[in-house]
Amino acid sequence: MEPRRIRIRIDLPHATVSALEWHPADEKRTPVLLLHGGGADSAELSWREVGSALAEAGHRVIAPDHPGFGDSPRADWALTQEGLVRHVGELVDRLELSDYAIAGLSLGGGMTVGHLLDQPGRARSAVLLGCYGLMPRLADGFFGPMTQLSTFLLLRSGLLAALTRSYARNGPAMERGLRDLVRNPQSRTPELVDAVLSEAATGTGLEVFGEWQRDQVLWNRLRTVYTEQLPSIRTPTLLVHGDHDSGVPLPRIEVAADLLPAGSLRIVPGAGHWVQRDRPDLVIPAMLDHLNRSDDAQTTRS
């Protein structure tokens, strides 16, 4: 019997969000909360395959659209990292998750790390994919400071938002841009390009992501860097990272994996930043293995 997928509404103290939920035929594993990335992303775009696969393995899966993304209305507060971390805690409380795993991509990865630090020991296990919050600037190397400053100026002037809106309406440009995020041509399908274009054209995700960027991108650094706090996270955490991720350099993730007391790293060869869309054949088994190990370890301790 296949998992049942439904869309639900979740009313929270500071927002109302829409979420996808997969119910397994036999719920025998820990519930999993999945947090998608920024830009023209949503729970549907990032987690459709992953959610179904985890549910088939016995996990109840909840994948919310962040406020202003996907089917969720904009909140009455500007998106900041602190606000989004608070939002995750509210989600966990409202869903009454007392024993759960949490996973996040990019922006969602940073939300996951923030949650692990904000409410230590609450999640049983975690998965970070192309994780935000582990580097001091947008880019490393000699040109890193210049990239940081130019992006700051583009954000503050509104030029980056205008360029993004133009890009989001251009099919060929969107396809070229996705080549960097999803490097496997078989995964970068016309259907994916059309879905991202539709999300960019009809949703408010790009606008609210711009709010978050303006909060995070300072002229000389990023506001949120969790690296020094990682040794305090005792939750078993798997980092999944494409070795062709141009947004988050692999060496930064390797450092993070070493700093996490219960951290492990799965490098996905040939994959870009949207790693679970790029190589689901490698990412989904890695996630299942990590979740199963954490479940089995908890059973042994009990």
Beta strands, then each sheet from edge to edge (+ up, - down):
strand 1: 4-11
strand 2: 16-23
strand 3: 32-35
strand 4: 61-64
strand 5: 101-105
strand 6: 125-129
strand 7: 237-242
strand 8: 263-268
sheet 1: 1+ 2- 4+ 3+ 5+ 6+ 7+ 8+
end
